[in-house]
Amino acid sequence: MPLSGPDWVSQFPTSKSADDLAEPFRSRAKKFLAALQAAGAKIEIGDTLRSPERAYLMHYAFRIARKGMDPATVPAMAGVDIEWTHPESAESVDAAEAMLASYEIVHEPALDTRHTEGLAIDMTIAWLGELRIARADGSI
């Protein structure tokens, strides 16, 4: 069984496309994104749909690295053949910390999240001056 570490980060990639969101959230999100762009905003989508496997890896890497969880107590997940327990305890923590760095995680990721349901979108919105966004009815 492969040991935990940053090589796992490329497994189970997260979508960065609004097309992968679940309906009716997808249609609503796409309308909102279009309204932002029409108002002159620049949008960078971070994450949309995240697999439960990726959420599992992110969540337990954080729990081991930052919350002191014993890697031997991490529950198994079907389809994720990972060994969290390294020969030395410090190696388990270091591997989990390396995963967090590769995932670019700052805050504790939820195990059960709207991202795994296709009902969340992480994005950065930038603009200059006043941002006037049209409502669905066309008014500003």
N, CA, C and O atoms as CSV, one atom per row, in Angstrom:
chain,resi,resn,atom,element,x,y,z
A,1,MET,N,N,0.859,-1.175,0.000
A,1,MET,CA,C,0.000,0.000,0.000
A,1,MET,C,C,0.904,1.237,0.000
A,1,MET,O,O,1.802,1.336,0.836
A,2,PRO,N,N,0.684,2.184,-0.924
A,2,PRO,CA,C,1.531,3.382,-0.992
A,2,PRO,C,C,1.386,4.271,0.247
A,2,PRO,O,O,0.288,4.491,0.757
A,3,LEU,N,N,2.528,4.769,0.706
A,3,LEU,CA,C,2.546,5.673,1.856
A,3,LEU,C,C,1.959,7.038,1.490
A,3,LEU,O,O,1.987,7.454,0.332
A,4,SER,N,N,1.433,7.717,2.497
A,4,SER,CA,C,0.928,9.075,2.301
A,4,SER,C,C,2.078,9.999,1.924
A,4,SER,O,O,3.242,9.709,2.203
A,5,GLY,N,N,1.741,11.092,1.299
A,5,GLY,CA,C,2.738,12.071,0.887
A,5,GLY,C,C,2.237,12.864,-0.304
A,5,GLY,O,O,1.131,12.625,-0.790
A,6,PRO,N,N,3.041,13.805,-0.779
A,6,PRO,CA,C,2.587,14.727,-1.823
A,6,PRO,C,C,2.249,14.072,-3.163
A,6,PRO,O,O,1.550,14.676,-3.976
A,7,ASP,N,N,2.730,12.846,-3.410
A,7,ASP,CA,C,2.377,12.168,-4.664
A,7,ASP,C,C,0.871,11.928,-4.768
A,7,ASP,O,O,0.339,11.794,-5.870
A,8,TRP,N,N,0.190,11.874,-3.638
A,8,TRP,CA,C,-1.254,11.642,-3.628
A,8,TRP,C,C,-2.045,12.845,-4.140
A,8,TRP,O,O,-3.202,12.695,-4.532
A,9,VAL,N,N,-1.454,14.011,-4.142
A,9,VAL,CA,C,-2.183,15.231,-4.502
A,9,VAL,C,C,-2.654,15.202,-5.960
A,9,VAL,O,O,-3.691,15.782,-6.282
A,10,SER,N,N,-1.916,14.544,-6.827
A,10,SER,CA,C,-2.328,14.465,-8.233
A,10,SER,C,C,-3.440,13.436,-8.456
A,10,SER,O,O,-4.045,13.393,-9.527
A,11,GLN,N,N,-3.702,12.621,-7.457
A,11,GLN,CA,C,-4.795,11.649,-7.544
A,11,GLN,C,C,-6.128,12.375,-7.340
A,11,GLN,O,O,-6.193,13.345,-6.584
A,12,PHE,N,N,-7.150,11.931,-7.983
A,12,PHE,CA,C,-8.503,12.459,-7.777
A,12,PHE,C,C,-8.547,13.987,-7.938
A,12,PHE,O,O,-8.889,14.693,-6.990
A,13,PRO,N,N,-8.204,14.503,-9.127
A,13,PRO,CA,C,-8.166,15.960,-9.318
A,13,PRO,C,C,-9.535,16.624,-9.137
A,13,PRO,O,O,-10.582,16.018,-9.363
A,14,THR,N,N,-9.484,17.875,-8.727
A,14,THR,CA,C,-10.680,18.694,-8.536
A,14,THR,C,C,-10.977,19.454,-9.820
A,14,THR,O,O,-10.062,19.933,-10.490
A,15,SER,N,N,-12.244,19.563,-10.159
A,15,SER,CA,C,-12.640,20.348,-11.321
A,15,SER,C,C,-12.528,21.837,-11.008
A,15,SER,O,O,-12.707,22.269,-9.869
A,16,LYS,N,N,-12.230,22.595,-12.035
A,16,LYS,CA,C,-12.202,24.051,-11.944
A,16,LYS,C,C,-13.204,24.648,-12.941
A,16,LYS,O,O,-13.090,25.806,-13.341
A,17,SER,N,N,-14.181,23.833,-13.327
A,17,SER,CA,C,-15.154,24.257,-14.328
A,17,SER,C,C,-16.559,24.346,-13.738
A,17,SER,O,O,-17.007,23.441,-13.035
A,18,ALA,N,N,-17.238,25.438,-14.032
A,18,ALA,CA,C,-18.632,25.589,-13.599
A,18,ALA,C,C,-19.529,24.567,-14.295
A,18,ALA,O,O,-20.613,24.260,-13.797
A,19,ASP,N,N,-19.094,24.042,-15.431
A,19,ASP,CA,C,-19.877,23.031,-16.148
A,19,ASP,C,C,-20.052,21.750,-15.337
A,19,ASP,O,O,-20.984,20.986,-15.589
A,20,ASP,N,N,-19.180,21.507,-14.379
A,20,ASP,CA,C,-19.242,20.284,-13.581
A,20,ASP,C,C,-20.114,20.418,-12.333
A,20,ASP,O,O,-20.264,19.456,-11.581
A,21,LEU,N,N,-20.682,21.584,-12.109
A,21,LEU,CA,C,-21.556,21.792,-10.956
A,21,LEU,C,C,-22.909,21.113,-11.183
A,21,LEU,O,O,-23.298,20.861,-12.324
A,22,ALA,N,N,-23.608,20.823,-10.113
A,22,ALA,CA,C,-24.925,20.186,-10.177
A,22,ALA,C,C,-26.010,21.233,-10.439
A,22,ALA,O,O,-25.911,22.374,-9.990
A,23,GLU,N,N,-27.030,20.828,-11.163
A,23,GLU,CA,C,-28.195,21.694,-11.390
A,23,GLU,C,C,-29.104,21.686,-10.168
A,23,GLU,O,O,-29.174,20.667,-9.481
A,24,PRO,N,N,-29.789,22.755,-9.875
A,24,PRO,CA,C,-29.857,24.016,-10.622
A,24,PRO,C,C,-28.752,25.004,-10.254
A,24,PRO,O,O,-28.706,26.114,-10.785
A,25,PHE,N,N,-27.856,24.599,-9.338
A,25,PHE,CA,C,-26.779,25.490,-8.913
A,25,PHE,C,C,-25.907,25.905,-10.098
A,25,PHE,O,O,-25.486,27.058,-10.185
A,26,ARG,N,N,-25.635,24.960,-11.016
A,26,ARG,CA,C,-24.779,25.253,-12.173
A,26,ARG,C,C,-25.318,26.437,-12.969
A,26,ARG,O,O,-24.585,27.390,-13.232
A,27,SER,N,N,-26.591,26.385,-13.354
A,27,SER,CA,C,-27.181,27.462,-14.164
A,27,SER,C,C,-27.128,28.796,-13.438
A,27,SER,O,O,-26.815,29.825,-14.036
A,28,ARG,N,N,-27.430,28.775,-12.161
A,28,ARG,CA,C,-27.416,30.012,-11.373
A,28,ARG,C,C,-26.001,30.564,-11.236
A,28,ARG,O,O,-25.783,31.769,-11.354
A,29,ALA,N,N,-25.047,29.679,-10.986
A,29,ALA,CA,C,-23.652,30.112,-10.851
A,29,ALA,C,C,-23.139,30.686,-12.167
A,29,ALA,O,O,-22.442,31.701,-12.172
A,30,LYS,N,N,-23.480,30.042,-13.286
A,30,LYS,CA,C,-23.019,30.523,-14.586
A,30,LYS,C,C,-23.618,31.892,-14.924
A,30,LYS,O,O,-22.948,32.731,-15.526
A,31,LYS,N,N,-24.870,32.115,-14.542
A,31,LYS,CA,C,-25.484,33.435,-14.751
A,31,LYS,C,C,-24.778,34.491,-13.903
A,31,LYS,O,O,-24.528,35.603,-14.367
A,32,PHE,N,N,-24.461,34.137,-12.667
A,32,PHE,CA,C,-23.755,35.067,-11.782
A,32,PHE,C,C,-22.363,35.379,-12.333
A,32,PHE,O,O,-21.948,36.538,-12.344
A,33,LEU,N,N,-21.645,34.357,-12.789
A,33,LEU,CA,C,-20.318,34.569,-13.371
A,33,LEU,C,C,-20.407,35.468,-14.603
A,33,LEU,O,O,-19.576,36.359,-14.784
A,34,ALA,N,N,-21.408,35.238,-15.445
A,34,ALA,CA,C,-21.591,36.065,-16.643
A,34,ALA,C,C,-21.889,37.514,-16.260
A,34,ALA,O,O,-21.386,38.439,-16.899
A,35,ALA,N,N,-22.700,37.717,-15.229
A,35,ALA,CA,C,-23.012,39.080,-14.775
A,35,ALA,C,C,-21.762,39.769,-14.236
A,35,ALA,O,O,-21.549,40.956,-14.484
A,36,LEU,N,N,-20.948,39.034,-13.510
A,36,LEU,CA,C,-19.693,39.598,-13.004
A,36,LEU,C,C,-18.776,40.005,-14.157
A,36,LEU,O,O,-18.208,41.097,-14.153
A,37,GLN,N,N,-18.637,39.120,-15.140
A,37,GLN,CA,C,-17.774,39.417,-16.286
A,37,GLN,C,C,-18.313,40.601,-17.084
A,37,GLN,O,O,-17.540,41.449,-17.530
A,38,ALA,N,N,-19.626,40.666,-17.266
A,38,ALA,CA,C,-20.231,41.787,-17.997
A,38,ALA,C,C,-19.998,43.109,-17.271
A,38,ALA,O,O,-19.944,44.165,-17.902
A,39,ALA,N,N,-19.860,43.053,-15.957
A,39,ALA,CA,C,-19.604,44.261,-15.159
A,39,ALA,C,C,-18.123,44.635,-15.147
A,39,ALA,O,O,-17.748,45.664,-14.585
A,40,GLY,N,N,-17.287,43.812,-15.760
A,40,GLY,CA,C,-15.864,44.117,-15.841
A,40,GLY,C,C,-14.990,43.394,-14.836
A,40,GLY,O,O,-13.800,43.687,-14.726
A,41,ALA,N,N,-15.556,42.468,-14.110
A,41,ALA,CA,C,-14.769,41.714,-13.126
A,41,ALA,C,C,-13.953,40.626,-13.817
A,41,ALA,O,O,-14.356,40.077,-14.843
A,42,LYS,N,N,-12.822,40.337,-13.240
A,42,LYS,CA,C,-11.985,39.215,-13.669
A,42,LYS,C,C,-12.196,38.097,-12.648
A,42,LYS,O,O,-12.107,38.323,-11.441
A,43,ILE,N,N,-12.473,36.902,-13.138
A,43,ILE,CA,C,-12.795,35.776,-12.260
A,43,ILE,C,C,-11.790,34.660,-12.471
A,43,ILE,O,O,-11.468,34.286,-13.599
A,44,GLU,N,N,-11.307,34.145,-11.360
A,44,GLU,CA,C,-10.449,32.961,-11.396
A,44,GLU,C,C,-11.124,31.891,-10.541
A,44,GLU,O,O,-11.246,32.032,-9.324
A,45,ILE,N,N,-11.557,30.821,-11.203
A,45,ILE,CA,C,-12.210,29.731,-10.478
A,45,ILE,C,C,-11.138,28.831,-9.888
A,45,ILE,O,O,-10.231,28.379,-10.587
A,46,GLY,N,N,-11.258,28.578,-8.591
A,46,GLY,CA,C,-10.325,27.694,-7.903
A,46,GLY,C,C,-10.796,26.257,-7.959
A,46,GLY,O,O,-10.183,25.431,-8.637
A,47,ASP,N,N,-11.871,25.945,-7.260
A,47,ASP,CA,C,-12.400,24.579,-7.201
A,47,ASP,C,C,-13.902,24.598,-7.396
A,47,ASP,O,O,-14.593,25.512,-6.945
A,48,THR,N,N,-14.398,23.574,-8.076
A,48,THR,CA,C,-15.841,23.362,-8.151
A,48,THR,C,C,-16.120,21.962,-7.601
A,48,THR,O,O,-16.224,21.783,-6.388
A,49,LEU,N,N,-16.239,20.984,-8.476
A,49,LEU,CA,C,-16.562,19.626,-8.036
A,49,LEU,C,C,-15.316,18.908,-7.525
A,49,LEU,O,O,-14.303,18.823,-8.219
A,50,ARG,N,N,-15.410,18.400,-6.313
A,50,ARG,CA,C,-14.307,17.663,-5.673
A,50,ARG,C,C,-14.801,16.253,-5.363
A,50,ARG,O,O,-15.894,16.072,-4.826
A,51,SER,N,N,-13.992,15.263,-5.702
A,51,SER,CA,C,-14.394,13.884,-5.418
A,51,SER,C,C,-14.352,13.615,-3.912
A,51,SER,O,O,-13.565,14.232,-3.194
A,52,PRO,N,N,-15.192,12.701,-3.434
A,52,PRO,CA,C,-15.131,12.327,-2.016
A,52,PRO,C,C,-13.751,11.798,-1.617
A,52,PRO,O,O,-13.319,11.970,-0.478
A,53,GLU,N,N,-13.064,11.152,-2.567
A,53,GLU,CA,C,-11.726,10.629,-2.283
A,53,GLU,C,C,-10.741,11.762,-2.009
A,53,GLU,O,O,-9.926,11.676,-1.091
A,54,ARG,N,N,-10.821,12.810,-2.802
A,54,ARG,CA,C,-9.928,13.957,-2.584
A,54,ARG,C,C,-10.267,14.647,-1.262
A,54,ARG,O,O,-9.367,15.039,-0.519
A,55,ALA,N,N,-11.545,14.793,-0.971
A,55,ALA,CA,C,-11.952,15.397,0.302
A,55,ALA,C,C,-11.407,14.580,1.475
A,55,ALA,O,O,-10.958,15.146,2.471
A,56,TYR,N,N,-11.447,13.271,1.358
A,56,TYR,CA,C,-10.910,12.366,2.384
A,56,TYR,C,C,-9.414,12.607,2.585
A,56,TYR,O,O,-8.951,12.758,3.716
A,57,LEU,N,N,-8.662,12.641,1.486
A,57,LEU,CA,C,-7.210,12.854,1.573
A,57,LEU,C,C,-6.881,14.207,2.197
A,57,LEU,O,O,-6.004,14.301,3.056
A,58,MET,N,N,-7.575,15.238,1.772
A,58,MET,CA,C,-7.327,16.583,2.295
A,58,MET,C,C,-7.667,16.664,3.786
A,58,MET,O,O,-6.899,17.203,4.583
A,59,HIS,N,N,-8.819,16.125,4.141
A,59,HIS,CA,C,-9.301,16.190,5.519
A,59,HIS,C,C,-8.357,15.476,6.481
A,59,HIS,O,O,-7.970,16.036,7.506
A,60,TYR,N,N,-7.988,14.246,6.152
A,60,TYR,CA,C,-7.164,13.484,7.094
A,60,TYR,C,C,-5.701,13.906,7.080
A,60,TYR,O,O,-5.016,13.763,8.092
A,61,ALA,N,N,-5.207,14.422,5.962
A,61,ALA,CA,C,-3.855,14.991,5.970
A,61,ALA,C,C,-3.807,16.155,6.961
A,61,ALA,O,O,-2.847,16.292,7.720
A,62,PHE,N,N,-4.840,16.984,6.949
A,62,PHE,CA,C,-4.899,18.112,7.880
A,62,PHE,C,C,-4.995,17.622,9.318
A,62,PHE,O,O,-4.296,18.132,10.194
A,63,ARG,N,N,-5.847,16.644,9.566
A,63,ARG,CA,C,-6.036,16.139,10.934
A,63,ARG,C,C,-4.732,15.567,11.489
A,63,ARG,O,O,-4.424,15.758,12.666
A,64,ILE,N,N,-3.965,14.868,10.652
A,64,ILE,CA,C,-2.689,14.290,11.098
A,64,ILE,C,C,-1.648,15.384,11.304
A,64,ILE,O,O,-0.969,15.414,12.330
A,65,ALA,N,N,-1.522,16.290,10.322
A,65,ALA,CA,C,-0.471,17.312,10.369
A,65,ALA,C,C,-0.724,18.387,11.417
A,65,ALA,O,O,0.211,18.821,12.091
A,66,ARG,N,N,-1.970,18.824,11.565
A,66,ARG,CA,C,-2.237,20.004,12.385
A,66,ARG,C,C,-3.051,19.743,13.650
A,66,ARG,O,O,-3.077,20.577,14.555
A,67,LYS,N,N,-3.709,18.596,13.714
A,67,LYS,CA,C,-4.573,18.310,14.864
A,67,LYS,C,C,-4.056,17.155,15.720
A,67,LYS,O,O,-4.676,16.786,16.718
A,68,GLY,N,N,-2.913,16.587,15.322
A,68,GLY,CA,C,-2.306,15.528,16.121
A,68,GLY,C,C,-3.019,14.189,16.060
A,68,GLY,O,O,-2.856,13.362,16.958
A,69,MET,N,N,-3.794,13.964,15.031
A,69,MET,CA,C,-4.494,12.685,14.913
A,69,MET,C,C,-3.490,11.560,14.707
A,69,MET,O,O,-2.521,11.710,13.962
A,70,ASP,N,N,-3.723,10.455,15.359
A,70,ASP,CA,C,-2.887,9.267,15.188
A,70,ASP,C,C,-3.196,8.681,13.813
A,70,ASP,O,O,-4.335,8.285,13.565
A,71,PRO,N,N,-2.209,8.614,12.907
A,71,PRO,CA,C,-2.473,8.115,11.559
A,71,PRO,C,C,-3.022,6.689,11.536
A,71,PRO,O,O,-3.709,6.303,10.590
A,72,ALA,N,N,-2.726,5.918,12.559
A,72,ALA,CA,C,-3.224,4.538,12.622
A,72,ALA,C,C,-4.736,4.488,12.834
A,72,ALA,O,O,-5.357,3.447,12.619
A,73,THR,N,N,-5.330,5.601,13.252
A,73,THR,CA,C,-6.775,5.618,13.517
A,73,THR,C,C,-7.598,6.204,12.373
A,73,THR,O,O,-8.820,6.306,12.482
A,74,VAL,N,N,-6.942,6.591,11.276
A,74,VAL,CA,C,-7.681,7.121,10.128
A,74,VAL,C,C,-8.506,5.984,9.525
A,74,VAL,O,O,-7.962,4.925,9.215
A,75,PRO,N,N,-9.802,6.193,9.357
A,75,PRO,CA,C,-10.616,5.130,8.766
A,75,PRO,C,C,-10.257,4.920,7.296
A,75,PRO,O,O,-9.900,5.863,6.589
A,76,ALA,N,N,-10.356,3.691,6.858
A,76,ALA,CA,C,-10.092,3.372,5.454
A,76,ALA,C,C,-11.222,3.924,4.592
A,76,ALA,O,O,-12.345,4.118,5.057
A,77,MET,N,N,-10.897,4.173,3.326
A,77,MET,CA,C,-11.920,4.579,2.361
A,77,MET,C,C,-11.781,3.707,1.126
A,77,MET,O,O,-10.686,3.566,0.582
A,78,ALA,N,N,-12.870,3.129,0.687
A,78,ALA,CA,C,-12.858,2.302,-0.521
A,78,ALA,C,C,-12.329,3.120,-1.695
A,78,ALA,O,O,-12.754,4.255,-1.913
A,79,GLY,N,N,-11.407,2.543,-2.439
A,79,GLY,CA,C,-10.854,3.207,-3.606
A,79,GLY,C,C,-9.648,4.084,-3.337
A,79,GLY,O,O,-9.045,4.614,-4.271
A,80,VAL,N,N,-9.287,4.246,-2.061
A,80,VAL,CA,C,-8.108,5.047,-1.702
A,80,VAL,C,C,-7.177,4.140,-0.908
A,80,VAL,O,O,-7.315,3.989,0.306
A,81,ASP,N,N,-6.240,3.550,-1.608
A,81,ASP,CA,C,-5.332,2.570,-1.013
A,81,ASP,C,C,-4.092,3.283,-0.471
A,81,ASP,O,O,-3.006,3.168,-1.039
A,82,ILE,N,N,-4.259,4.012,0.621
A,82,ILE,CA,C,-3.186,4.823,1.199
A,82,ILE,C,C,-2.794,4.280,2.565
A,82,ILE,O,O,-3.638,3.815,3.331
A,83,GLU,N,N,-1.515,4.346,2.851
A,83,GLU,CA,C,-1.002,3.985,4.184
A,83,GLU,C,C,-0.589,5.283,4.865
A,83,GLU,O,O,0.410,5.897,4.491
A,84,TRP,N,N,-1.354,5.694,5.857
A,84,TRP,CA,C,-1.076,6.929,6.575
A,84,TRP,C,C,0.058,6.772,7.584
A,84,TRP,O,O,0.726,7.750,7.920
A,85,THR,N,N,0.280,5.551,8.069
A,85,THR,CA,C,1.265,5.310,9.124
A,85,THR,C,C,2.621,4.964,8.516
A,85,THR,O,O,2.778,3.921,7.881
A,86,HIS,N,N,3.589,5.839,8.715
A,86,HIS,CA,C,4.960,5.625,8.251
A,86,HIS,C,C,5.746,4.917,9.358
A,86,HIS,O,O,5.277,4.833,10.493
A,87,PRO,N,N,6.943,4.406,9.032
A,87,PRO,CA,C,7.735,3.713,10.062
A,87,PRO,C,C,8.011,4.567,11.301
A,87,PRO,O,O,8.033,4.047,12.417
A,88,GLU,N,N,8.221,5.858,11.114
A,88,GLU,CA,C,8.456,6.772,12.232
A,88,GLU,C,C,7.292,7.758,12.310
A,88,GLU,O,O,6.801,8.231,11.285
A,89,SER,N,N,6.859,8.061,13.515
A,89,SER,CA,C,5.718,8.959,13.726
A,89,SER,C,C,5.925,10.311,13.047
A,89,SER,O,O,5.006,10.840,12.423
A,90,ALA,N,N,7.119,10.865,13.167
A,90,ALA,CA,C,7.409,12.175,12.568
A,90,ALA,C,C,7.282,12.131,11.046
A,90,ALA,O,O,6.907,13.126,10.426
A,91,GLU,N,N,7.591,10.990,10.447
A,91,GLU,CA,C,7.465,10.857,8.993
A,91,GLU,C,C,6.000,10.941,8.559
A,91,GLU,O,O,5.693,11.495,7.504
A,92,SER,N,N,5.110,10.396,9.366
A,92,SER,CA,C,3.674,10.473,9.059
A,92,SER,C,C,3.214,11.923,9.064
A,92,SER,O,O,2.488,12.354,8.169
A,93,VAL,N,N,3.637,12.668,10.069
A,93,VAL,CA,C,3.266,14.083,10.179
A,93,VAL,C,C,3.892,14.879,9.039
A,93,VAL,O,O,3.224,15.715,8.431
A,94,ASP,N,N,5.160,14.629,8.744
A,94,ASP,CA,C,5.840,15.343,7.657
A,94,ASP,C,C,5.169,15.069,6.311
A,94,ASP,O,O,5.008,15.981,5.499
A,95,ALA,N,N,4.779,13.822,6.075
A,95,ALA,CA,C,4.116,13.466,4.817
A,95,ALA,C,C,2.763,14.164,4.706
A,95,ALA,O,O,2.399,14.662,3.640
A,96,ALA,N,N,2.023,14.198,5.809
A,96,ALA,CA,C,0.726,14.884,5.818
A,96,ALA,C,C,0.916,16.382,5.601
A,96,ALA,O,O,0.144,17.006,4.872
A,97,GLU,N,N,1.923,16.953,6.221
A,97,GLU,CA,C,2.215,18.383,6.049
A,97,GLU,C,C,2.602,18.673,4.598
A,97,GLU,O,O,2.211,19.704,4.050
A,98,ALA,N,N,3.360,17.781,3.978
A,98,ALA,CA,C,3.735,17.953,2.572
A,98,ALA,C,C,2.500,17.891,1.668
A,98,ALA,O,O,2.420,18.601,0.666
A,99,MET,N,N,1.550,17.046,2.027
A,99,MET,CA,C,0.299,16.992,1.269
A,99,MET,C,C,-0.447,18.317,1.377
A,99,MET,O,O,-0.958,18.829,0.381
A,100,LEU,N,N,-0.509,18.871,2.582
A,100,LEU,CA,C,-1.186,20.156,2.772
A,100,LEU,C,C,-0.532,21.248,1.938
A,100,LEU,O,O,-1.220,22.060,1.320
A,101,ALA,N,N,0.787,21.267,1.922
A,101,ALA,CA,C,1.507,22.271,1.132
A,101,ALA,C,C,1.187,22.112,-0.355
A,101,ALA,O,O,0.970,23.100,-1.056
A,102,SER,N,N,1.158,20.876,-0.829
A,102,SER,CA,C,0.861,20.629,-2.244
A,102,SER,C,C,-0.582,20.968,-2.597
A,102,SER,O,O,-0.863,21.464,-3.688
A,103,TYR,N,N,-1.491,20.699,-1.672
A,103,TYR,CA,C,-2.896,21.067,-1.876
A,103,TYR,C,C,-3.125,22.571,-1.684
A,103,TYR,O,O,-4.171,23.095,-2.067
A,104,GLU,N,N,-2.151,23.258,-1.094
A,104,GLU,CA,C,-2.257,24.682,-0.750
A,104,GLU,C,C,-3.389,24.915,0.254
A,104,GLU,O,O,-4.179,25.848,0.114
A,105,ILE,N,N,-3.450,24.056,1.256
A,105,ILE,CA,C,-4.487,24.122,2.284
A,105,ILE,C,C,-4.019,24.990,3.439
A,105,ILE,O,O,-2.902,24.839,3.932
A,106,VAL,N,N,-4.885,25.898,3.864
A,106,VAL,CA,C,-4.622,26.757,5.010
A,106,VAL,C,C,-5.569,26.401,6.150
A,106,VAL,O,O,-5.149,26.243,7.296
A,107,HIS,N,N,-6.851,26.277,5.819
A,107,HIS,CA,C,-7.883,25.999,6.823
A,107,HIS,C,C,-8.295,24.528,6.748
A,107,HIS,O,O,-8.131,23.875,5.717
A,108,GLU,N,N,-8.827,24.025,7.845
A,108,GLU,CA,C,-9.215,22.614,7.901
A,108,GLU,C,C,-10.310,22.308,6.877
A,108,GLU,O,O,-11.386,22.903,6.925
A,109,PRO,N,N,-10.041,21.387,5.956
A,109,PRO,CA,C,-11.052,21.024,4.965
A,109,PRO,C,C,-12.098,20.076,5.561
A,109,PRO,O,O,-11.776,19.177,6.339
A,110,ALA,N,N,-13.327,20.298,5.183
A,110,ALA,CA,C,-14.414,19.438,5.646
A,110,ALA,C,C,-14.361,18.099,4.922
A,110,ALA,O,O,-13.956,18.021,3.762
A,111,LEU,N,N,-14.765,17.073,5.607
A,111,LEU,CA,C,-14.871,15.752,4.986
A,111,LEU,C,C,-16.145,15.687,4.147
A,111,LEU,O,O,-16.124,15.230,3.004
A,112,ASP,N,N,-17.234,16.142,4.717
A,112,ASP,CA,C,-18.503,16.240,3.995
A,112,ASP,C,C,-18.675,17.700,3.610
A,112,ASP,O,O,-18.818,18.565,4.474
A,113,THR,N,N,-18.661,17.968,2.317
A,113,THR,CA,C,-18.644,19.341,1.835
A,113,THR,C,C,-19.557,19.510,0.631
A,113,THR,O,O,-19.848,18.550,-0.083
A,114,ARG,N,N,-19.996,20.715,0.418
A,114,ARG,CA,C,-20.811,21.020,-0.766
A,114,ARG,C,C,-20.020,20.779,-2.054
A,114,ARG,O,O,-20.606,20.538,-3.110
A,115,HIS,N,N,-18.694,20.844,-1.963
A,115,HIS,CA,C,-17.872,20.596,-3.156
A,115,HIS,C,C,-18.071,19.179,-3.686
A,115,HIS,O,O,-18.065,18.972,-4.899
A,116,THR,N,N,-18.246,18.203,-2.801
A,116,THR,CA,C,-18.423,16.821,-3.268
A,116,THR,C,C,-19.814,16.605,-3.855
A,116,THR,O,O,-20.060,15.600,-4.521
A,117,GLU,N,N,-20.713,17.535,-3.613
A,117,GLU,CA,C,-22.067,17.473,-4.164
A,117,GLU,C,C,-22.204,18.308,-5.439
A,117,GLU,O,O,-23.254,18.292,-6.082
A,118,GLY,N,N,-21.142,19.037,-5.806
A,118,GLY,CA,C,-21.218,19.936,-6.956
A,118,GLY,C,C,-22.029,21.182,-6.663
A,118,GLY,O,O,-22.608,21.782,-7.569
A,119,LEU,N,N,-22.070,21.573,-5.389
A,119,LEU,CA,C,-22.880,22.718,-4.965
A,119,LEU,C,C,-22.041,23.828,-4.343
A,119,LEU,O,O,-22.529,24.586,-3.505
A,120,ALA,N,N,-20.773,23.925,-4.757
A,120,ALA,CA,C,-19.893,24.975,-4.236
A,120,ALA,C,C,-18.913,25.388,-5.326
A,120,ALA,O,O,-18.562,24.607,-6.210
A,121,ILE,N,N,-18.490,26.626,-5.231
A,121,ILE,CA,C,-17.479,27.136,-6.157
A,121,ILE,C,C,-16.574,28.090,-5.380
A,121,ILE,O,O,-17.045,29.029,-4.738
A,122,ASP,N,N,-15.280,27.835,-5.449
A,122,ASP,CA,C,-14.289,28.739,-4.865
A,122,ASP,C,C,-13.760,29.601,-6.000
A,122,ASP,O,O,-13.374,29.088,-7.050
A,123,MET,N,N,-13.744,30.896,-5.788
A,123,MET,CA,C,-13.257,31.781,-6.843
A,123,MET,C,C,-12.679,33.050,-6.253
A,123,MET,O,O,-12.990,33.446,-5.129
A,124,THR,N,N,-11.835,33.667,-7.043
A,124,THR,CA,C,-11.283,34.972,-6.724
A,124,THR,C,C,-11.857,35.946,-7.744
A,124,THR,O,O,-11.831,35.693,-8.949
A,125,ILE,N,N,-12.371,37.052,-7.247
A,125,ILE,CA,C,-12.967,38.068,-8.114
A,125,ILE,C,C,-12.169,39.356,-7.939
A,125,ILE,O,O,-11.964,39.816,-6.816
A,126,ALA,N,N,-11.720,39.936,-9.046
A,126,ALA,CA,C,-10.948,41.182,-9.002
A,126,ALA,C,C,-11.583,42.196,-9.950
A,126,ALA,O,O,-12.135,41.829,-10.987
A,127,TRP,N,N,-11.497,43.487,-9.580
A,127,TRP,CA,C,-12.018,44.551,-10.413
A,127,TRP,C,C,-11.358,45.864,-10.035
A,127,TRP,O,O,-10.753,45.997,-8.971
A,128,LEU,N,N,-11.490,46.824,-10.928
A,128,LEU,CA,C,-11.012,48.180,-10.680
A,128,LEU,C,C,-12.220,49.097,-10.594
A,128,LEU,O,O,-13.188,48.923,-11.333
A,129,GLY,N,N,-12.168,50.064,-9.703
A,129,GLY,CA,C,-13.269,51.019,-9.583
A,129,GLY,C,C,-14.511,50.397,-8.988
A,129,GLY,O,O,-14.446,49.439,-8.217
A,130,GLU,N,N,-15.657,50.969,-9.368
A,130,GLU,CA,C,-16.942,50.499,-8.847
A,130,GLU,C,C,-17.434,49.315,-9.673
A,130,GLU,O,O,-17.392,49.350,-10.902
A,131,LEU,N,N,-17.888,48.298,-9.013
A,131,LEU,CA,C,-18.414,47.110,-9.689
A,131,LEU,C,C,-19.939,47.167,-9.623
A,131,LEU,O,O,-20.534,47.053,-8.552
A,132,ARG,N,N,-20.553,47.345,-10.787
A,132,ARG,CA,C,-22.019,47.427,-10.854
A,132,ARG,C,C,-22.513,46.189,-11.588
A,132,ARG,O,O,-22.335,46.052,-12.798
A,133,ILE,N,N,-23.133,45.297,-10.837
A,133,ILE,CA,C,-23.560,44.002,-11.367
A,133,ILE,C,C,-25.059,44.026,-11.631
A,133,ILE,O,O,-25.853,44.381,-10.760
A,134,ALA,N,N,-25.430,43.643,-12.845
A,134,ALA,CA,C,-26.845,43.583,-13.202
A,134,ALA,C,C,-27.515,42.404,-12.502
A,134,ALA,O,O,-26.962,41.307,-12.429
A,135,ARG,N,N,-28.709,42.655,-11.994
A,135,ARG,CA,C,-29.518,41.592,-11.391
A,135,ARG,C,C,-30.122,40.731,-12.504
A,135,ARG,O,O,-30.014,41.060,-13.686
A,136,ALA,N,N,-30.747,39.644,-12.115
A,136,ALA,CA,C,-31.366,38.752,-13.094
A,136,ALA,C,C,-32.425,39.472,-13.926
A,136,ALA,O,O,-32.638,39.128,-15.089
A,137,ASP,N,N,-33.093,40.474,-13.336
A,137,ASP,CA,C,-34.130,41.223,-14.066
A,137,ASP,C,C,-33.544,42.349,-14.926
A,137,ASP,O,O,-34.283,43.083,-15.582
A,138,GLY,N,N,-32.217,42.480,-14.918
A,138,GLY,CA,C,-31.549,43.502,-15.722
A,138,GLY,C,C,-31.268,44.799,-14.994
A,138,GLY,O,O,-30.481,45.614,-15.474
A,139,SER,N,N,-31.887,45.007,-13.854
A,139,SER,CA,C,-31.634,46.239,-13.097
A,139,SER,C,C,-30.272,46.172,-12.417
A,139,SER,O,O,-29.718,45.100,-12.176
A,140,ILE,N,N,-29.755,47.367,-12.118
A,140,ILE,CA,C,-28.448,47.432,-11.449
A,140,ILE,C,C,-28.624,47.994,-10.061
A,140,ILE,O,O,-27.648,48.135,-9.323
